């Protein structure tokens, strides 16, 4: 535990209190409270201060910070009395001490404590400052509004018409909108991505590598100042995502500035060099240590702003042949980090956050995720397994393999195996994503309904903007606790995110499951609209096999009958028959699917006719027999006949959990409670994953048994 753990706890409390209000500060603070490294602690303390000072510069000094040093702005804030003097003192103290992390030099780890204490004081003041700003802005707008009303009231009376309620509502909405925009502006919600402006015209991240600073005091290591930068240049130069300024260019530019290329450069000179070679970023670092144990520190810096984007360190012996491995290790870390950042900018928002340190693994991950979106789950599994071969602790790669087996209907046993693998390495993910893996674990392994609902509720409150997450929440609400209104709300969140991103989501499963949830919630008009959107994006009948698009078109028939539109429903039945005939399916399957369409539309007499026709056409088909048995038992149409049918179906598959469940439920309806509970529990033991209907049946039979025993 670091010696500054008490100070970190205070900052953790602040971090929790500002969630969602100040995203840029929150991001830097998150890095800070998770580190045990003294250099990184100083670095991110400084970056937190930079976020605050940059905002104060814009709000109080009415100008952008650009590349001006922090101390200069703090002095101006002090001179113009924009910030209380005790806060200025903390700012100056923090700025002075934190430079040891931004430009690595020897320092005492005890010095981290006052840095964190000062940061704590500054952030507390800053939160009050932002709140007062919002309140002041709102009050100002309200006063302007009142003044305008007063002005109108004092004007000579002419023909006065009563103000329409609609106008009043709109005026209120406009005022609220103005207030909201002010609040968002004050809290800097619309921050630019730090990588947005560090690309060349061709989209690559441009980099210059400076000679490193020798802080060892050992002049025999001066050769490594240029040596390490040359190794990094050569290593990064192989990346297609990066535009690295070569050794020769760097030599010529520094020579023209009367600077020795083999010597370390100051921060201001490094910025000037980077500007001359037209690099939007540069790497500057140092190495220190003695007696065979050395540390190399590297910082990636934004040329325009001077902000440190990323920092890393490696340790080893520079006076042995291992120095090459040490430099390679540093180079690979830099390369992977930058390539991942470059790839993130062209990757779908829904799976951009992947949390791997390997760019190559990330490439395979992106490939796999793109396959998931086009419903090629088999290819997705292959790509994601390649990502895992490179990074065995890549939790999301394991998770989406489980996803592919689940949503691709490629094997429930494999889904469980990969869910467990992802769960076992869930600590590689940020805390906000861990409940998602906990949810899948509860659904498929622990099979605990209370945990399922608990993690669903937790994820609902998260700020995750991945449509894949919200889609999965909708499916889980639908399938497990069968809370259909909640499922609809989750799918509506997907619609909301899609609208913000400029269009409909091109993932066919979304329209399938959203429609199902709307149907169960009785929202048939919206269901109809969702199916139409899905089929506009993915027309049915275009493939040589039955697809999700065809299933959605089939569901249009269910929806039509449920709305009372018999004409449209009959058209769907006709299309369905022709489509199956085109694909070479049996007439029995056509009858079964037609019966199911009526069944889901709650037209039971017609459903029964078609289910019976399906069995007549294939009297030995155990699936058709089991289906008719379930229909007769569940709907109390003919329980005895249903029991005869399910016995016949079990002869071919005696360990089929679903058929055991049907028989168990039939036994319950016949009053055979002991036999019923044995069959249902056996079905529960065999089945994979939590099943709500089976769970409820067991509870009902247990209650019946308890009541019987009391008599």
C-alpha positions as CSV (number, residue, x, y, z in Angstrom):
1,X,0.0,0.0,0.0
2,X,1.5,3.4,-1.0
3,X,2.3,5.9,1.8
4,X,-0.2,8.3,0.3
5,X,-3.2,5.9,0.5
6,X,-5.1,8.2,2.9
7,X,-4.9,11.1,0.5
8,X,-6.1,8.8,-2.3
9,X,-9.1,7.7,-0.3
10,X,-10.2,11.4,-0.1
11,X,-9.8,11.8,-3.8
12,X,-11.8,8.6,-4.4
13,X,-14.7,10.2,-2.6
14,X,-14.4,13.3,-4.7
15,X,-14.2,11.1,-7.8
16,X,-17.5,9.5,-6.9
17,X,-19.2,12.8,-6.2
18,X,-18.3,14.4,-9.6
19,X,-19.3,11.4,-11.8
20,X,-20.9,12.6,-15.1
21,X,-20.3,16.3,-14.3
22,X,-16.7,17.0,-15.4
23,X,-15.7,14.2,-17.8
24,X,-12.2,15.4,-18.5
25,X,-11.3,15.9,-14.9
26,X,-13.0,12.6,-14.0
27,X,-10.9,10.8,-16.6
28,X,-7.6,12.0,-15.2
29,X,-8.7,11.5,-11.6
30,X,-9.6,7.9,-12.4
31,X,-6.1,7.2,-13.6
32,X,-4.7,8.9,-10.5
33,X,-6.7,7.0,-7.9
34,X,-5.8,3.6,-9.5
35,X,-2.0,4.0,-9.5
36,X,0.6,2.9,-7.0
37,X,3.5,4.5,-8.9
38,X,4.9,7.8,-7.5
39,X,5.8,9.1,-10.9
40,X,2.3,8.4,-12.3
41,X,0.7,9.9,-9.2
42,X,2.5,13.2,-9.8
43,X,1.9,13.1,-13.5
44,X,-1.9,12.7,-13.2
45,X,-2.1,15.2,-10.3
46,X,-0.6,17.7,-12.7
47,X,-3.0,16.7,-15.5
48,X,-5.9,17.2,-13.1
49,X,-4.6,20.7,-12.4
50,X,-4.1,21.3,-16.1
51,X,-7.8,20.5,-16.7
52,X,-8.9,23.0,-14.0
53,X,-6.5,25.7,-15.0
54,X,-7.4,25.4,-18.7
55,X,-11.1,25.9,-17.8
56,X,-10.4,28.8,-15.5
57,X,-8.3,30.5,-18.3
58,X,-11.3,30.2,-20.6
59,X,-14.0,31.2,-18.0
60,X,-12.2,33.9,-16.0
61,X,-9.4,35.2,-18.3
62,X,-11.7,34.9,-21.4
63,X,-9.1,33.3,-23.7
64,X,-7.9,29.8,-24.5
65,X,-4.8,28.5,-22.7
66,X,-3.0,27.3,-25.9
67,X,0.7,26.5,-24.9
68,X,1.1,28.9,-22.0
69,X,2.8,27.4,-19.0
70,X,0.5,26.6,-16.0
71,X,2.5,28.9,-13.7
72,X,1.9,31.9,-16.0
73,X,-1.9,31.4,-15.9
74,X,-1.9,30.8,-12.1
75,X,0.0,34.1,-11.7
76,X,-2.5,36.0,-13.9
77,X,-5.5,34.5,-12.0
78,X,-3.8,35.7,-8.8
79,X,-3.1,39.1,-10.2
80,X,-6.6,39.6,-11.3
81,X,-8.0,38.1,-8.1
82,X,-10.1,35.5,-9.9
83,X,-9.2,32.7,-7.5
84,X,-8.8,32.9,-3.7
85,X,-5.3,33.3,-2.5
86,X,-5.2,30.1,-0.4
87,X,-6.2,28.2,-3.6
88,X,-3.5,29.9,-5.6
89,X,-1.0,28.8,-3.0
90,X,-2.1,25.2,-3.4
91,X,-2.0,25.5,-7.2
92,X,1.5,26.8,-7.1
93,X,2.7,24.2,-4.7
94,X,1.1,21.3,-6.7
95,X,2.5,22.7,-10.0
96,X,6.0,23.0,-8.6
97,X,6.2,19.5,-7.1
98,X,4.3,17.6,-9.9
99,X,6.9,18.6,-12.4
100,X,9.0,15.7,-11.0
101,X,6.4,13.3,-12.5
102,X,6.0,15.2,-15.8
103,X,9.8,15.4,-16.4
104,X,11.1,12.4,-14.5
105,X,13.9,13.2,-12.0
106,X,14.9,12.0,-8.6
107,X,12.5,12.9,-5.8
108,X,11.3,11.7,-2.4
109,X,8.0,9.7,-2.6
110,X,6.9,11.5,0.5
111,X,6.5,14.5,-1.7
112,X,3.5,12.9,-3.3
113,X,1.4,13.4,-0.2
114,X,1.4,17.2,-0.2
115,X,0.7,17.1,-4.0
116,X,-2.4,15.0,-3.4
117,X,-3.5,17.1,-0.4
118,X,-3.3,20.2,-2.4
119,X,-5.2,18.6,-5.3
120,X,-7.9,17.6,-2.9
121,X,-8.2,21.2,-1.7
122,X,-8.3,22.6,-5.2
123,X,-10.9,20.1,-6.5
124,X,-13.3,20.8,-3.6
125,X,-13.0,24.5,-4.3
126,X,-13.4,24.0,-8.0
127,X,-16.6,22.0,-7.6
128,X,-18.1,24.8,-5.5
129,X,-16.9,27.3,-8.1
130,X,-18.6,25.4,-11.0
131,X,-21.9,25.0,-9.0
132,X,-22.0,28.8,-8.3
133,X,-21.3,29.5,-11.9
134,X,-24.3,27.4,-13.0
135,X,-26.6,29.0,-10.3
136,X,-25.4,32.4,-11.3
137,X,-26.0,31.8,-15.0
138,X,-29.5,30.4,-14.3
139,X,-30.4,33.4,-12.0
140,X,-29.1,35.8,-14.7
141,X,-31.3,34.2,-17.3
142,X,-34.3,34.3,-15.0
143,X,-33.8,38.0,-14.2
144,X,-33.6,38.7,-17.9
145,X,-36.8,36.8,-18.5
146,X,-38.5,38.8,-15.6
147,X,-37.2,42.1,-17.0
148,X,-38.6,41.3,-20.4
149,X,-42.0,40.4,-18.9
150,X,-42.0,43.7,-16.9
151,X,-41.1,45.6,-20.0
152,X,-44.0,44.2,-21.9
153,X,-46.3,44.8,-18.9
154,X,-45.4,48.5,-18.9
155,X,-46.1,49.0,-22.7
156,X,-49.3,50.9,-23.7
157,X,-52.3,48.5,-23.6
158,X,-53.6,47.7,-27.1
159,X,-55.6,44.6,-28.0
160,X,-54.4,42.0,-25.6
161,X,-55.0,38.3,-26.4
162,X,-54.7,35.5,-23.8
163,X,-51.4,33.8,-24.1
164,X,-51.7,30.4,-25.6
165,X,-50.7,27.5,-23.3
166,X,-48.5,26.1,-26.1
167,X,-46.6,29.3,-26.3
168,X,-46.0,29.2,-22.6
169,X,-44.8,25.7,-22.7
170,X,-42.4,26.5,-25.6
171,X,-41.1,29.5,-23.8
172,X,-40.4,27.4,-20.8
173,X,-38.7,24.7,-22.9
174,X,-36.5,27.4,-24.6
175,X,-35.5,28.8,-21.2
176,X,-34.7,25.3,-19.9
177,X,-32.7,24.6,-23.1
178,X,-30.6,27.8,-22.6
179,X,-29.9,26.9,-19.0
180,X,-28.9,23.4,-20.0
181,X,-26.6,24.6,-22.7
182,X,-25.0,27.0,-20.2
183,X,-24.5,24.2,-17.7
184,X,-23.0,21.9,-20.3
185,X,-20.7,24.6,-21.4
186,X,-19.6,25.5,-17.8
187,X,-18.9,21.8,-17.0
188,X,-17.1,21.4,-20.3
189,X,-19.2,18.4,-21.4
190,X,-18.2,18.8,-25.0
191,X,-14.5,18.1,-24.7
192,X,-12.5,17.1,-27.8
193,X,-10.7,13.8,-27.9
194,X,-7.0,14.4,-27.1
195,X,-6.1,12.4,-30.2
196,X,-8.3,14.4,-32.6
197,X,-5.7,16.9,-33.6
198,X,-2.5,14.9,-33.7
199,X,-3.0,13.3,-37.1
200,X,-1.4,13.9,-40.5
201,X,-3.6,14.6,-43.5
202,X,-3.6,10.8,-44.2
203,X,-5.0,10.1,-40.8
204,X,-1.8,8.7,-39.2
205,X,-0.5,9.9,-35.8
206,X,2.6,11.9,-36.5
207,X,5.6,11.6,-34.1
208,X,9.0,13.0,-33.5
209,X,11.4,11.2,-31.0
210,X,13.8,13.4,-29.1
211,X,17.1,12.3,-27.6
212,X,16.6,11.1,-24.0
213,X,18.1,12.9,-21.0
214,X,20.8,11.1,-19.0
215,X,20.1,11.6,-15.3
216,X,22.4,8.8,-14.0
217,X,25.4,11.0,-13.6
218,X,27.4,8.4,-15.5
219,X,28.8,10.0,-18.7
220,X,29.7,6.6,-20.1
221,X,25.9,6.2,-20.8
222,X,25.6,9.4,-22.9
223,X,25.6,7.3,-26.0
224,X,22.2,6.0,-24.9
225,X,20.6,9.4,-25.2
226,X,20.5,9.1,-29.0
227,X,20.7,5.3,-28.9
228,X,17.3,4.8,-27.3
229,X,15.6,7.4,-29.5
230,X,17.0,5.8,-32.7
231,X,15.8,2.4,-31.6
232,X,12.3,3.8,-30.9
233,X,12.3,5.6,-34.3
234,X,13.2,2.3,-36.1
235,X,10.6,0.3,-34.1
236,X,7.7,2.7,-34.6
237,X,8.6,3.2,-38.3
238,X,7.2,-0.2,-39.1
239,X,3.7,0.8,-38.1
240,X,1.2,1.7,-40.9
241,X,-0.8,3.7,-38.3
242,X,2.1,6.1,-37.4
243,X,4.0,8.7,-39.3
244,X,7.4,8.8,-37.6
245,X,10.0,11.4,-38.4
246,X,13.3,9.6,-39.3
247,X,16.7,10.0,-37.7
248,X,18.1,11.9,-40.7
249,X,15.3,14.5,-40.6
250,X,15.7,15.0,-36.9
251,X,19.5,15.4,-37.2
252,X,19.2,18.0,-39.9
253,X,16.6,20.1,-38.1
254,X,18.5,20.0,-34.8
255,X,21.7,20.9,-36.5
256,X,20.0,23.9,-38.2
257,X,19.0,25.0,-34.7
258,X,22.6,24.7,-33.4
259,X,21.6,21.8,-31.2
260,X,23.6,18.6,-30.8
261,X,21.4,15.7,-31.8
262,X,23.0,13.4,-29.2
263,X,22.2,15.7,-26.3
264,X,19.0,15.9,-24.4
265,X,16.6,18.8,-25.2
266,X,14.5,21.0,-23.0
267,X,10.7,20.9,-23.2
268,X,10.5,24.3,-25.0
269,X,13.2,23.2,-27.5
270,X,11.5,19.8,-28.0
271,X,8.3,21.6,-28.9
272,X,10.1,23.8,-31.4
273,X,11.8,20.8,-33.0
274,X,8.5,18.9,-33.3
275,X,6.9,22.0,-35.0
276,X,9.8,22.2,-37.5
277,X,9.5,18.6,-38.5
278,X,5.7,19.0,-38.6
279,X,5.0,16.3,-36.0
280,X,1.8,16.8,-34.0
281,X,3.3,14.7,-31.1
282,X,6.7,14.0,-29.7
283,X,8.4,11.6,-27.3
284,X,10.7,12.9,-24.7
285,X,12.2,11.0,-21.8
286,X,15.0,10.3,-19.5
287,X,16.9,7.4,-17.9
288,X,18.2,7.2,-14.3
289,X,19.6,4.8,-11.8
290,X,22.9,3.1,-10.9
291,X,24.8,-0.1,-10.4
292,X,23.0,-2.1,-13.0
293,X,19.4,-1.1,-12.2
294,X,18.1,1.6,-14.4
295,X,14.7,3.1,-15.2
296,X,13.8,4.6,-18.6
297,X,10.8,7.0,-18.6
298,X,9.1,8.2,-21.7
299,X,6.3,10.8,-22.2
300,X,4.2,11.3,-25.3
301,X,3.4,15.0,-25.6
302,X,0.9,16.9,-27.7
303,X,3.1,19.4,-29.6
304,X,0.5,22.2,-29.8
305,X,-0.7,22.2,-26.2
306,X,2.3,20.7,-24.4
307,X,-0.1,18.2,-22.6
308,X,1.3,14.8,-21.7
309,X,-0.9,12.3,-23.5
310,X,0.7,9.1,-22.1
311,X,3.6,8.0,-20.0
312,X,5.5,4.7,-19.4
313,X,8.6,3.3,-17.8
314,X,10.7,0.2,-18.1
315,X,13.5,-1.1,-15.8
316,X,16.6,-3.1,-16.4
317,X,20.4,-2.9,-16.9
318,X,21.7,-0.5,-19.5
319,X,25.3,-1.8,-19.1
320,X,24.5,-5.3,-20.4
321,X,23.5,-6.8,-23.7
322,X,19.9,-6.6,-22.4
323,X,19.7,-2.9,-23.1
324,X,18.3,-3.8,-26.6
325,X,15.5,-5.8,-25.0
326,X,14.8,-2.9,-22.7
327,X,14.6,-0.4,-25.6
328,X,12.4,-2.9,-27.6
329,X,10.1,-3.3,-24.6
330,X,9.6,0.4,-24.3
331,X,9.2,0.8,-28.1
332,X,6.6,-2.0,-28.2
333,X,4.6,-0.4,-25.4
334,X,4.6,3.0,-27.2
335,X,3.8,1.4,-30.5
336,X,0.9,-0.7,-29.1
337,X,-0.5,2.2,-27.3
338,X,-0.5,4.6,-30.3
339,X,-1.7,2.0,-32.7
340,X,-4.7,1.1,-30.5
341,X,-5.5,4.8,-30.2
342,X,-5.3,5.2,-34.0
343,X,-7.5,2.1,-34.5
344,X,-10.0,3.3,-31.9
345,X,-10.7,6.4,-34.0
346,X,-12.0,4.4,-36.9
347,X,-13.7,1.7,-34.8
348,X,-17.4,1.4,-34.1
349,X,-18.3,3.3,-30.9
350,X,-20.1,0.2,-29.6
351,X,-16.9,-1.8,-29.1
352,X,-14.2,0.8,-29.2
353,X,-13.3,0.3,-25.6
354,X,-11.7,-3.1,-25.6
355,X,-8.9,-2.9,-22.9
356,X,-6.0,-4.8,-24.4
357,X,-2.5,-3.6,-24.6
358,X,-1.8,-5.4,-27.9
359,X,-2.6,-3.5,-31.1
360,X,-2.4,-6.8,-33.0
361,X,-4.9,-8.4,-30.6
362,X,-7.1,-5.3,-31.0
363,X,-7.1,-5.7,-34.8
364,X,-8.4,-9.3,-34.5
365,X,-10.9,-8.1,-32.0
366,X,-12.3,-5.4,-34.4
367,X,-12.4,-8.0,-37.1
368,X,-14.4,-10.4,-34.9
369,X,-16.8,-7.6,-33.7
370,X,-17.5,-6.6,-37.3
371,X,-18.4,-10.3,-38.0
372,X,-20.8,-10.3,-35.1
373,X,-22.6,-7.3,-36.5
374,X,-23.2,-9.0,-39.9
375,X,-24.3,-12.2,-38.1
376,X,-21.2,-14.3,-39.1
377,X,-20.6,-15.6,-35.6
378,X,-18.4,-18.5,-36.7
379,X,-15.9,-16.1,-38.3
380,X,-16.2,-13.9,-35.2
381,X,-15.1,-16.8,-33.0
382,X,-12.1,-17.5,-35.2
383,X,-10.9,-13.8,-35.1
384,X,-11.6,-13.4,-31.4
385,X,-9.6,-16.6,-30.6
386,X,-6.7,-15.2,-32.6
387,X,-6.9,-12.1,-30.4
388,X,-6.7,-14.3,-27.3
389,X,-3.7,-16.1,-28.7
390,X,-1.9,-12.8,-28.6
391,X,-3.3,-11.5,-25.4
392,X,-4.5,-14.3,-23.2
393,X,-6.0,-11.9,-20.6
394,X,-8.1,-10.1,-23.2
395,X,-11.4,-10.3,-21.2
396,X,-13.7,-8.8,-23.9
397,X,-12.4,-11.3,-26.5
398,X,-13.5,-14.2,-24.3
399,X,-16.8,-12.5,-23.6
400,X,-17.7,-11.9,-27.2
401,X,-16.8,-15.5,-28.0
402,X,-19.4,-16.5,-25.4
403,X,-21.8,-13.9,-27.1
404,X,-21.2,-15.5,-30.5
405,X,-22.0,-19.0,-29.3
406,X,-25.1,-17.6,-27.5
407,X,-26.6,-15.3,-30.2
408,X,-25.3,-17.4,-33.1
409,X,-27.0,-20.5,-31.5
410,X,-23.8,-22.4,-32.0
411,X,-23.7,-24.3,-28.7
412,X,-24.8,-23.6,-25.2
413,X,-22.1,-25.7,-23.6
414,X,-19.5,-23.5,-25.4
415,X,-21.3,-20.4,-24.3
416,X,-21.0,-21.4,-20.7
417,X,-17.3,-22.4,-21.0
418,X,-16.4,-19.0,-22.5
419,X,-18.6,-17.1,-20.1
420,X,-16.6,-18.7,-17.3
421,X,-13.3,-17.8,-19.0
422,X,-14.3,-14.2,-19.4
423,X,-15.6,-14.0,-15.8
424,X,-12.3,-15.4,-14.5
425,X,-10.3,-12.5,-16.0
426,X,-13.0,-9.8,-15.5
427,X,-10.5,-7.8,-13.3
428,X,-8.8,-6.8,-16.6
429,X,-11.8,-4.6,-17.2
430,X,-12.8,-1.2,-15.6
431,X,-15.3,-1.5,-12.8
432,X,-18.1,-0.1,-14.9
433,X,-18.0,-3.2,-17.2
434,X,-17.6,-5.9,-14.5
435,X,-21.4,-6.1,-13.7
436,X,-21.9,-7.1,-17.4
437,X,-19.8,-10.2,-16.9
438,X,-21.4,-10.8,-13.5
439,X,-24.8,-10.7,-15.3
440,X,-23.8,-13.4,-17.8
441,X,-22.3,-15.5,-14.9
442,X,-25.7,-15.2,-13.1
443,X,-27.6,-16.2,-16.2
444,X,-25.6,-19.2,-17.3
445,X,-23.6,-20.5,-14.4
446,X,-24.9,-19.6,-10.9
447,X,-28.5,-19.3,-12.4
448,X,-29.5,-16.9,-9.7
449,X,-32.6,-14.7,-10.5
450,X,-31.9,-12.2,-7.8
451,X,-28.4,-11.6,-9.0
452,X,-29.7,-11.3,-12.6
453,X,-32.1,-8.6,-11.6
454,X,-29.4,-6.9,-9.4
455,X,-26.9,-6.7,-12.2
456,X,-29.5,-5.6,-14.7
457,X,-30.4,-2.7,-12.4
458,X,-26.7,-1.8,-11.8
459,X,-26.0,-1.7,-15.6
460,X,-29.1,0.4,-16.2
461,X,-27.5,3.1,-14.1
462,X,-24.2,3.0,-15.9
463,X,-23.0,5.6,-18.3
464,X,-21.9,3.0,-20.9
465,X,-23.0,4.1,-24.4
466,X,-22.5,0.8,-26.2
467,X,-25.6,-0.3,-28.1
468,X,-24.4,-3.9,-27.7
469,X,-24.7,-3.6,-23.9
470,X,-28.2,-2.0,-24.0
471,X,-29.3,-4.6,-26.6
472,X,-28.1,-7.4,-24.3
473,X,-29.9,-5.8,-21.4
474,X,-33.1,-5.8,-23.4
475,X,-32.7,-9.5,-24.4
476,X,-31.9,-10.4,-20.8
477,X,-34.9,-8.6,-19.4
478,X,-37.0,-10.3,-22.0
479,X,-35.6,-13.8,-21.6
480,X,-34.7,-14.2,-17.9
481,X,-37.0,-12.2,-15.5
482,X,-39.5,-11.7,-18.4
483,X,-39.9,-8.0,-17.5
484,X,-41.1,-6.8,-20.9
485,X,-41.5,-3.1,-20.1
486,X,-37.9,-3.0,-18.8
487,X,-36.8,-4.8,-22.0
488,X,-38.5,-2.2,-24.1
489,X,-36.8,0.6,-22.2
490,X,-33.4,-0.9,-22.8
491,X,-34.1,-1.2,-26.5
492,X,-35.4,2.4,-26.6
493,X,-32.0,3.4,-25.2
494,X,-30.4,1.7,-28.3
495,X,-32.7,3.8,-30.5
496,X,-31.7,6.9,-28.6
497,X,-28.0,6.3,-29.0
498,X,-28.5,5.5,-32.7
499,X,-30.4,8.8,-33.2
500,X,-27.5,10.6,-31.6
501,X,-25.1,8.9,-34.0
502,X,-27.1,9.7,-37.0
503,X,-29.0,6.7,-38.2
504,X,-30.6,3.3,-37.6
505,X,-28.4,0.6,-36.1
506,X,-27.4,-2.0,-38.7
507,X,-27.7,-5.1,-36.5
508,X,-30.6,-7.3,-37.5
509,X,-30.9,-9.1,-34.1
510,X,-31.9,-5.7,-32.6
511,X,-35.1,-5.5,-34.7
512,X,-35.9,-9.1,-34.0
513,X,-35.7,-8.9,-30.1
514,X,-37.0,-5.4,-29.9
515,X,-40.1,-6.5,-31.8
516,X,-40.6,-9.5,-29.6
517,X,-40.4,-7.3,-26.4
518,X,-42.9,-4.8,-27.9
519,X,-45.3,-7.6,-28.7
520,X,-45.2,-9.0,-25.2
521,X,-45.8,-5.5,-23.8
522,X,-48.8,-5.2,-26.1
523,X,-47.3,-2.3,-28.1
524,X,-48.3,-3.6,-31.5
525,X,-48.1,-0.4,-33.6
526,X,-44.5,0.2,-32.5
527,X,-43.8,-3.4,-33.1
528,X,-45.0,-3.1,-36.7
529,X,-42.8,0.0,-37.1
530,X,-39.7,-1.8,-35.8
531,X,-40.2,-4.7,-38.1
532,X,-40.6,-2.4,-41.1
533,X,-37.4,-0.6,-40.2
534,X,-35.5,-3.9,-39.8
535,X,-36.7,-5.2,-43.2
536,X,-35.9,-1.9,-44.9
537,X,-32.3,-2.3,-43.8
538,X,-32.2,-6.1,-44.3
539,X,-34.8,-7.3,-46.8
540,X,-36.2,-10.8,-46.3
541,X,-36.1,-13.7,-48.9
542,X,-32.7,-12.8,-50.3
543,X,-30.7,-15.7,-49.0
544,X,-30.6,-19.4,-49.9
545,X,-31.4,-20.3,-46.3
546,X,-33.8,-19.2,-43.6
547,X,-32.4,-16.1,-41.9
548,X,-33.3,-13.6,-39.1
549,X,-34.8,-11.3,-41.8
550,X,-37.2,-14.1,-42.8
551,X,-38.1,-14.6,-39.2
552,X,-38.9,-10.9,-38.8
553,X,-41.1,-11.1,-41.8
554,X,-42.8,-14.1,-40.2
555,X,-43.3,-12.1,-37.0
556,X,-45.0,-9.4,-39.1
557,X,-47.9,-12.0,-39.4
558,X,-48.1,-12.5,-35.6
559,X,-48.2,-8.7,-35.2
560,X,-50.9,-8.3,-37.9
561,X,-53.2,-10.8,-36.3
562,X,-52.6,-9.3,-32.9
563,X,-53.6,-5.9,-34.2
564,X,-56.8,-7.5,-35.7
565,X,-55.5,-7.0,-39.3
566,X,-56.5,-10.4,-40.7
567,X,-55.9,-9.4,-44.3
568,X,-52.2,-8.7,-43.6
569,X,-51.9,-11.7,-41.4
570,X,-53.2,-14.0,-44.2
571,X,-50.6,-12.4,-46.6
572,X,-47.9,-13.3,-44.1
573,X,-49.1,-16.9,-44.0
574,X,-49.1,-17.1,-47.8
575,X,-45.6,-15.6,-48.0
576,X,-44.4,-18.0,-45.3
577,X,-45.6,-21.1,-47.2
578,X,-44.1,-19.9,-50.5
579,X,-40.7,-19.1,-48.8
580,X,-40.4,-22.5,-47.1
581,X,-41.4,-24.3,-50.3
582,X,-38.7,-22.2,-52.1
583,X,-36.1,-23.4,-49.5
584,X,-37.2,-27.0,-49.8
585,X,-38.7,-27.4,-46.3
586,X,-41.5,-29.9,-45.5
587,X,-45.2,-29.2,-45.5
588,X,-45.3,-30.3,-41.9
589,X,-42.9,-27.4,-41.0
590,X,-45.2,-25.0,-42.8
591,X,-48.2,-26.2,-40.8
592,X,-46.2,-26.0,-37.6
593,X,-45.0,-22.4,-38.3
594,X,-48.5,-21.3,-39.2
595,X,-49.8,-22.8,-36.0
596,X,-47.2,-21.0,-34.0
597,X,-48.1,-17.7,-35.7
598,X,-51.7,-18.1,-34.6
599,X,-50.5,-19.3,-31.1
600,X,-48.4,-16.2,-30.5
601,X,-51.3,-14.0,-31.7
602,X,-53.5,-15.9,-29.1
603,X,-55.8,-17.4,-31.8
604,X,-55.9,-20.8,-30.1
605,X,-58.5,-22.7,-32.2
606,X,-56.6,-22.1,-35.5
607,X,-53.3,-22.8,-33.8
608,X,-54.5,-26.2,-32.7
609,X,-55.7,-27.1,-36.2
610,X,-52.3,-26.4,-37.7
611,X,-50.4,-28.0,-34.9
612,X,-52.5,-31.2,-35.4
613,X,-52.0,-31.0,-39.2
614,X,-48.2,-30.9,-38.6
615,X,-48.3,-34.1,-36.6
616,X,-50.5,-35.8,-39.1
617,X,-48.1,-35.0,-41.9
618,X,-45.1,-36.3,-39.8
619,X,-46.5,-38.7,-37.2
620,X,-43.1,-39.9,-36.1
621,X,-41.5,-36.4,-35.7
622,X,-40.9,-36.1,-32.0
623,X,-40.5,-32.4,-32.2
624,X,-43.9,-31.9,-33.7
625,X,-45.4,-34.3,-31.1
626,X,-43.7,-32.5,-28.1
627,X,-44.9,-29.2,-29.5
628,X,-48.5,-30.3,-29.7
629,X,-48.3,-31.9,-26.2
630,X,-47.0,-28.6,-24.7
631,X,-49.8,-26.7,-26.4
632,X,-52.6,-29.0,-25.1
633,X,-51.2,-29.1,-21.5
634,X,-50.2,-25.5,-21.1
635,X,-53.5,-24.1,-22.4
636,X,-55.6,-26.8,-20.5
637,X,-57.1,-28.0,-23.8
638,X,-56.6,-31.7,-23.3
639,X,-54.1,-32.6,-20.6
640,X,-54.6,-36.4,-20.8
641,X,-53.9,-36.4,-24.6
642,X,-51.0,-34.1,-24.0
643,X,-49.5,-36.5,-21.5
644,X,-49.8,-39.4,-23.9
645,X,-48.0,-37.4,-26.6
646,X,-45.2,-36.2,-24.3
647,X,-44.6,-39.8,-23.2
648,X,-44.1,-40.7,-26.9
649,X,-41.8,-37.8,-27.5
650,X,-39.6,-38.8,-24.5
651,X,-39.1,-42.3,-25.9
652,X,-36.8,-40.8,-28.5
653,X,-35.1,-38.3,-26.1
654,X,-35.6,-39.4,-22.5
655,X,-33.0,-36.8,-21.2
656,X,-34.4,-33.8,-23.1
657,X,-34.9,-31.2,-20.4
658,X,-37.7,-29.3,-22.2
659,X,-39.8,-32.5,-22.7
660,X,-39.2,-33.4,-19.0
661,X,-40.5,-29.9,-18.1
662,X,-43.6,-30.4,-20.2
663,X,-44.3,-33.8,-18.6
664,X,-43.6,-32.4,-15.1
665,X,-46.1,-29.5,-15.7
666,X,-48.7,-32.0,-16.9
667,X,-48.2,-34.1,-13.8
668,X,-48.8,-31.0,-11.7
669,X,-52.0,-30.3,-13.5
670,X,-53.1,-33.9,-12.9
671,X,-52.5,-33.5,-9.2
672,X,-49.4,-35.7,-9.2
673,X,-47.2,-33.2,-7.2
674,X,-44.4,-35.6,-6.1
675,X,-43.8,-36.9,-9.6
676,X,-44.1,-33.3,-11.0
677,X,-41.4,-31.9,-8.7
678,X,-39.0,-34.8,-9.5
679,X,-39.4,-34.2,-13.2
680,X,-39.1,-30.4,-13.0
681,X,-36.0,-30.6,-10.8
682,X,-34.4,-33.1,-13.2
683,X,-35.2,-30.7,-16.1
684,X,-33.6,-27.9,-14.1
685,X,-30.5,-30.0,-13.4
686,X,-30.1,-30.9,-17.1
687,X,-30.9,-27.5,-18.6
688,X,-28.2,-24.9,-19.3
689,X,-28.8,-21.4,-17.9
690,X,-31.6,-20.0,-15.8
691,X,-35.1,-20.6,-17.2
692,X,-37.8,-18.4,-15.8
693,X,-40.8,-20.6,-16.7
694,X,-39.2,-23.7,-15.2
695,X,-38.3,-21.7,-12.1
696,X,-41.8,-20.5,-11.6
697,X,-43.3,-24.0,-12.2
698,X,-41.0,-25.4,-9.5
699,X,-42.1,-22.7,-7.1
700,X,-45.8,-23.4,-7.8
701,X,-45.4,-27.1,-7.4
702,X,-43.4,-26.6,-4.1
703,X,-46.3,-24.4,-2.8
704,X,-48.8,-27.1,-3.8
705,X,-46.8,-29.8,-2.0
706,X,-46.5,-27.6,1.1
707,X,-50.2,-27.0,1.2
708,X,-50.9,-30.7,0.7
709,X,-48.6,-31.7,3.6
710,X,-50.4,-29.3,5.9
711,X,-53.7,-31.0,5.4
